[in-house]
Amino acid sequence: MYPKRDGAKYLLVCKSCGYSEEASREDHQAYRMRVTVEKGPRDKIVVIDDETPVGAQVLKGSVTCPKCGHDEVYFWMMQTRSADEPMTRFYRCKRCRYTWREYA
């Protein structure tokens, strides 16, 4: 049963079948619902600064920047999702510094 307010009435309602019964204000407050959001390791935020990341390699001709069309980019890989998922490939244009990603 979960608490619900219908105008001035306090109700306790079953989520499964929809049955409801009137409750006093004290009963209604005793059955308060609280939602707690917990963050896990999958909720990490990856921040890539303006500098070229350590270990980045330069690619010429094989990848083109979608923003300016330049064909020289930095490239590096990083694990951004769970370990059973493939790594994410990042690119940064040498000319305009635009950064984008490609899921492998």
Contact map, one row per residue, 1 for C-alpha under 8 A:
11100000000111100000000000000000000000000000000000000000000000000000000000000000000000000000000000000000
11110000000111100000000000000011100000000000000000000000000000000000000000000000000000000000000000000000
11111000011110000000000000011011100000000000000000000000000000000000000000000000000000000000000000000000
01111100011110000000000000010000000000000000000000000000000000000000000000000000000000000000000000000000
00111111111000000000000000000000000000000000000000000000000000000000000000000000000000000000000000000000
00011111111000000000000000000000000000000000000000000000000000000000000000000000000000000000000000000000
00001111100000000000000000000000000000000000000000000000000000000000000000000000000000000000000000000000
00001111110000000000000000000000000000000000000000000000000000000000000000000000000000000000000000000000
00001111111000000000011000000000000000000000000000000000000000000000000000000000000000000000000000000000
00111101111100000000011110010000000000000000000000000000000000000000000000000000000000000000000000000000
00111100111110000001111000010000000000000000000000000000000000000000000000000000000000000000000000000000
11110000011111000001111000010000000000000000000000000000000000000000000000000000000000000000000000000000
11110000001111100111100000000000000000000000000000000000000000000000000000000000000000000000000000000000
11000000000111111111000000000000000000000000000000000000000000000000000000000000000000000000000000000000
11000000000011111110000000000000000000000000000000000000000000000000000000000000000000000000000000000000
00000000000001111100000000000000000000000000000000000000000000000000000000000000000000000000000000000000
00000000000001111110000000000000000000000000000000000000000000000000000000000000000000000000000000000000
00000000000011111111000000000000000000000000000000000000000000000000000000000000000000000000000000000000
00000000000011101111100000000000000000000000000000000000000000000000000000000000000000000000000000000000
00000000001111000111110000000000000000000000000000000000000000000000000000000000000000000000000000000000
00000000001110000011111000000000000000000000000000000000000000000000000000000000000000000000000000000000
00000000111100000001111100000000000000000000000000000000000000000000000000000000000000000000000000000000
00000000111100000000111111110000000000000000000000000000000000000000000000000000000000000000000000000000
00000000010000000000011111110000000000000000000000000000000000000000000000000000000000000000000000000000
00000000010000000000001111111000000000000000000000000000000000000000000000000000000000000000000000000000
00000000000000000000001111111100000000000000000000000000000000000000000000000000000000000000000000000000
00000000000000000000001111111110000000000000000000000000000000000000000000000000000000000000000000000000
00110000011100000000001111111111000000000000000000000000000000000000000000000000000000000000000000000000
00100000000000000000000011111111000000000000000000000000000000000000000000000000000000000000000000000000
00000000000000000000000001111111000000000000000000000000000000000000000000000000000000000000000000000000
01100000000000000000000000111111100000000000000000000000000000000000000000000000000000000000000000000000
01100000000000000000000000011111110000000000000000000000000000000000000000000000000000000000000000000000
01100000000000000000000000000011111000000000000000000000000000000000000000000000000000000000000000000000
00000000000000000000000000000001111100000000000000000000000000000000000000000000000000000000000000000000
00000000000000000000000000000000111110000000000000000000000000000000000000000000000000000000000000000000
00000000000000000000000000000000011111000000000000000000000000000000000000000000000000000000000000000000
00000000000000000000000000000000001111100000000000000000000000000000000000000000000000000000000000000000
00000000000000000000000000000000000111110000000000000000000000000000000000000000000000000000000000000000
00000000000000000000000000000000000011111110000000000000000000000000000000000000000000000000000000000000
00000000000000000000000000000000000001111111000000000000000000000000000000000000000000000000000000000000
00000000000000000000000000000000000000111111000000000000000000000000000000000000000000000000000000000000
00000000000000000000000000000000000000111111000000000000000000000000000000000000110000000000000000000000
00000000000000000000000000000000000000111111100000000000000000000000000000000000000000000000000000000000
00000000000000000000000000000000000000011111110000000000000000000000000000000000000000000000000000000000
00000000000000000000000000000000000000000011111000000000000000000000000000000000000000000000000000000000
00000000000000000000000000000000000000000001111100000000000000000000000000000001000000000000000000000000
00000000000000000000000000000000000000000000111110000000000000000000000000000000000000000000000000000000
00000000000000000000000000000000000000000000011111001000000000000000000000000000000000000000000000000000
00000000000000000000000000000000000000000000001111110000000000000000000000000000000000000000000000000000
00000000000000000000000000000000000000000000000111110000000000000000000000000000000000000000000010000000
00000000000000000000000000000000000000000000000011111000000000000000000000000000000000000000000000000000
00000000000000000000000000000000000000000000000011111101000000000000000001000000000000000000000000000000
00000000000000000000000000000000000000000000000100111111000000000000000000010000000000000000000000000000
00000000000000000000000000000000000000000000000000011111000000000000000000000000000000000000000000000000
00000000000000000000000000000000000000000000000000001111100000000000000000010000000000000000000000000000
00000000000000000000000000000000000000000000000000011111110000000000000001110000000000000000000000000000
00000000000000000000000000000000000000000000000000000011111000000000000001110000000000000000000000000000
00000000000000000000000000000000000000000000000000000001111100000000000111100000000000000000000000000000
00000000000000000000000000000000000000000000000000000000111111100000001111100000000000000000000000000000
00000000000000000000000000000000000000000000000000000000011111100000001110000000000000000000000000000000
00000000000000000000000000000000000000000000000000000000001111110000001100000000000000000000000000000000
00000000000000000000000000000000000000000000000000000000001111110000001000000000000000000000000000000000
00000000000000000000000000000000000000000000000000000000001111111000001110000000000000000000000000000000
00000000000000000000000000000000000000000000000000000000000011111100111110000000000000000000000000000000
00000000000000000000000000000000000000000000000000000000000000111111111110000000000000000001100001000000
00000000000000000000000000000000000000000000000000000000000000011111100000000000000000000000000000000000
00000000000000000000000000000000000000000000000000000000000000001111100000000000000000000000000001000000
00000000000000000000000000000000000000000000000000000000000000001111110000000000000000000000000100000000
00000000000000000000000000000000000000000000000000000000000000011111111000000000000000000000000000000000
00000000000000000000000000000000000000000000000000000000000000011001111110000000000000000000111000000000
00000000000000000000000000000000000000000000000000000000001111111000111110000000000000000000100000000000
00000000000000000000000000000000000000000000000000000000011110111000011111000000000000000000111000000000
00000000000000000000000000000000000000000000000000000000011100111000011111100000000000000011110000000000
00000000000000000000000000000000000000000000000000010001111000000000000111110000000000000011110000000000
00000000000000000000000000000000000000000000000000000001111000000000000011111000000000001111000000000000
00000000000000000000000000000000000000000000000000001011100000000000000001111100000000001110000000000000
00000000000000000000000000000000000000000000000000000000000000000000000000111110000000111100000000000000
00000000000000000000000000000000000000000000000000000000000000000000000000011111000000111100000000000000
00000000000000000000000000000000000000000000000000000000000000000000000000001111111001110000000000000000
00000000000000000000000000000000000000000000010000000000000000000000000000000111110000110000000000000000
00000000000000000000000000000000000000000100000000000000000000000000000000000011111011100000000000000000
00000000000000000000000000000000000000000100000000000000000000000000000000000011111110000000000000000000
00000000000000000000000000000000000000000000000000000000000000000000000000000010111111000000000000000000
00000000000000000000000000000000000000000000000000000000000000000000000000000000011111000000000000000000
00000000000000000000000000000000000000000000000000000000000000000000000000000000111111100000000000000000
00000000000000000000000000000000000000000000000000000000000000000000000000000010101111110000000000000011
00000000000000000000000000000000000000000000000000000000000000000000000000001111100011111000000000000011
00000000000000000000000000000000000000000000000000000000000000000000000000001111000001111100000000001111
00000000000000000000000000000000000000000000000000000000000000000000000000111100000000111110000000001111
00000000000000000000000000000000000000000000000000000000000000000000000000111100000000011111000000111100
00000000000000000000000000000000000000000000000000000000000000000000000011110000000000001111100000111000
00000000000000000000000000000000000000000000000000000000000000001000000011100000000000000111110011110000
00000000000000000000000000000000000000000000000000000000000000001000011111000000000000000011111111100000
00000000000000000000000000000000000000000000000000000000000000000000010111000000000000000001111110000000
00000000000000000000000000000000000000000000000000000000000000000000010100000000000000000000111110000000
00000000000000000000000000000000000000000000000000000000000000000001000000000000000000000000111111000000
00000000000000000000000000000000000000000000000001000000000000000000000000000000000000000001111111100000
00000000000000000000000000000000000000000000000000000000000000001010000000000000000000000001100111110000
00000000000000000000000000000000000000000000000000000000000000000000000000000000000000000111100011111000
00000000000000000000000000000000000000000000000000000000000000000000000000000000000000000111000001111100
00000000000000000000000000000000000000000000000000000000000000000000000000000000000000011110000000111110
00000000000000000000000000000000000000000000000000000000000000000000000000000000000000011100000000011111
00000000000000000000000000000000000000000000000000000000000000000000000000000000000001111000000000001111
00000000000000000000000000000000000000000000000000000000000000000000000000000000000001111000000000000111
